[in-house]
Structures are given as structure tokens and as C-alpha cells.
Amino acid sequence: MEKKDPRIVQRKIPETDKWENVEMKDLHEGDLFRMFEPDGTPVPDGRGRTEYVAVSDPSLFNDKLDIYSIQITDDQLAKDKGGS
């Protein structure tokens, strides 16, 4: 199935402190991640945060469009995991 969501998803690798591109469906509970629009603009949540900690594995939101959703936690935990 062709990917319909053009956003770029990156997961932080704790051992190297670097970011790697991944598919949303490949995130796991506890991962620190961020997203970008195709033009490179960070995707903020309602509070303006751009780095998130997954508190669940992703779930398929729309199977026809291959779009996933994921639950995130507050920004203090993201800072504790090495985010900004």
C-alpha cells in the first residue's frame, strides 16, 4: 500500500543521541519521536511541543489511507528522555 501521510517521522536513538527516520507504525511505547511536514516544518501539538514520548504503540487510524495514530505524554517526560 502506498504511504499517504507525507509527514516525516523521526525516532531518537538513546545510545547515540541521534535521530533516525522511521514509519509511524514502527514506533513503540516509550520512544521519543518528532514529526515534520514535507517542507521541513516541525509538527507541534496543541501546546506547541515538537518532541513526544509514545505512551502506546501506534494503531491504524485509517486503513484505506494507511494512516496511524499514537498516544503521547507530557513534555516533562520527553525532557527526561533527552528531548527539548
N, C-alpha and C positions, 0 to 999 in steps of 0.2 A: 504494500500500500504506500502511495506517495505521501510524504510528510506535508501537511497543510499549514502547520504553525511555523511561520518563518523566524520566530524568535530563537536566539542563540542561548543555550543553557550551559553554564559552567559550574563545575564542582571543584571545591578546594581539596587538594591532596595534602592531608595533615603532615605527612613525612617530609615533603619538600616545600610546603607553603606556597605551592604554585597552583594555578587554575587549569583545568582541562575541559575541553568541550565534550558534552555528553548529550544524549537524548533525555528528555524529561522522564521518560519511562524507565531509565536506568538509574535514577536517583533512589536512595534508600533512607529510611528513618535515621536521623542523626547527621545526615550530610549537610554541610554548609554549601549553599549554592547561590548563584545570581543569574539574572537573565538580561538580555539586551535585544532591542529592536534590530531589524536588519541594517539600519543605518549606524548602529553602534551606541545608540542612546540607552542608558540603563533603564530597566523597568522597575519603577517604585511601587510599593504597596500604598495603601491609603494614608500612611503616616510619613511617606517619603523615604522609607528604608529600601535599600537596594541589595542587601545581602540577607539571606534567610537560612534558618535551620529547619530541615524537614522533620516533622513530628509524626509522619506516616510515610509509607511507601506510596507512590503515585497510583491513582485509579483512573481508569478510562472514563473520560467525561463525555466524549462524542466519538463513537466507534466509526462512524462514516467518514469523519474528518481526521481521525487518528489524533485526537486532542486529549491530553491528560491533565488532571488537576492534582494538587498536593496540598496538604495542610502544613502551615508554617507556625513557628513560635515567636515569642517576643525578642526584641533586639538585644537585651542583656545576654541571653544565651548565645546569640550569634557572636557578640563581642567576646564572650568567654571561649568560644571555639576558634578565635583568631580572625573574626570578621571586623569590619569597621562600623 
